[in-house]
């Protein structure tokens, strides 16, 4: 009997993510895929392995691309780049692969951020204005930096500022100096600890992370979760060198949850939504975070951006996002900061 092969859509349904997110996972080398004719197929055992162990095994594809080798998971390199890296405008990390000049960005919109709701937005906007909407998957801090460097048009962030107990605005103001901006609220998400089922180590707060019997798995610098961890440790007066596992990095909520599930770590920090995709772990609520969108003032009144805002504020889009679970869409699209009125 032959092995079970899944389409990207079938894999997305199992992972409870958008199909374009699966394409991006393949592009990064996190998930293995094979080319059968003109179609991509994912082995069930490779998907099961990803769910259990995250993407630790998946760096081979990325390495091969970087080294210029001709084959990636059995896919010709040129075909891989054509069919995966550019599978749809909604999933292409233009800013990550090629630095985009301001002139080159004149006729396109690059939306930067890691949440899948941005994939939904990019797809809807592409349907309305054509084939000029792209996605970049940088984390919050790096998204704002990329915007300042002129690499992306729209940035998103969920950066907690410990001194003011607020989200995003303090970072936006300092990281985009001399730039007139409009900031829209997108949604709120619950952040918390991922712990093993039953919480056997009785982890309750960040104070517990300095215990010698506790090992964490961390997120990459620039991500909203990493900023939250660092701010909480700073507030608690805990030096990072006293936290076991602080230097062990994964690049997604799902990988962090998988690491806890398989016992590589006792605890990680991530969103409630992603914890629901991994059996064998519990979620302990820390706080609700604000996920917001940043647009340059000069772009805000342009028709493509107004169309994007119209989509964000539409009941259809908000229902689609709310239907994913784990998102509070109250006040989605509300302007929370603006340089439009001086």
Steps between C-alpha positions, in 0.01 A plus 500: 500500500643841398576776747235767553567825316325824593433816305594838650130560566465170688813574705364847579173352624688262732722779635205742520685763298455661159627322189741786433650445846581142397666631184708736713601213732617306193681806367694538828583129500298441816275243331611250239315478169549322168407600146280252315453634151379855555361432847653509846440212737584461868552158656277431799800384702685826427200701617467285813871549565462878468206503742694300757850643461464838335732601215839399640549253217393744233810717455636284221281656232590853604869409512485353150338813363758722669786289364355505150451126465266384229267273693277572800296211637497354151385827343714677242634822658362728227164327515505517880553875493239546230233282657568547872672832559258662256204266550276801554552864575339440837786275614816648346761649731625764260672701771678194637648391168582827328536844645228703337563864420240767555471539123441128455229508764302773324254263336475231766407450862718283722322407825740391771418276797472135598134452587287304255228768507735702280496218245122527493526877458758477220285248313189718525689814400658323202153406379397865516799685357689239298828315529700757698461400865785309660580354841813523713524280812731700725421522872371817665824686578654404167181598318522855637870513413426377146239773466750764612750363245239528223477125445129460581193723472296369791634367831325321785611461860413357841779649710439541871666800668558412862562852633164629375314167502383573146534350156677621187468881507822560702696280257337646189579855612867423567569264208349717226636847581409779261224289344135609509291192575154358549458202734193276476394245758460153351416257780582371844647159582565313823865436582609246756724214604505171312557228761480122492159348569405539863781754557723249687762768584229729645609799291296807591703811416820631345659472845493123451727527195804554723448162667776250431249228412329709230616518137341734246504522123528858379388691190716686250616858569256751352189292553224633724527195726876554547442864597231391747732242658791745524282775649347265757841367602631855531208600720554195718871577532598165349824503293455306178811293573317353799221362279565147376435474127491875435737457203293215348306671221201398288330717241127446552228443758444151360866403535504628858190298586645190332824534698306494827283215378796274423677587826787707362387784726277540803350829390470745210302815437249534216145570396202300622390428143812306409494299821172347384678344201740293710370222724673429827546857623302743715472876459540733799377854432746789555338801337304618198707666232414758236591426138512823299576619146724791398457696175685808381292817495595557135351161407195503724271697268605318182229284346669158546559568870148633548376178341714301742351692793151448360565124499634508856189683618258278307276258687594224254872519578443537872272197504760299310771596752277439802406162354862387525471507878727670751455853363311792653401721205325771699606845368677345201601780263471777759766771477690505829779741401521749215716781364222593255382776732770717650 
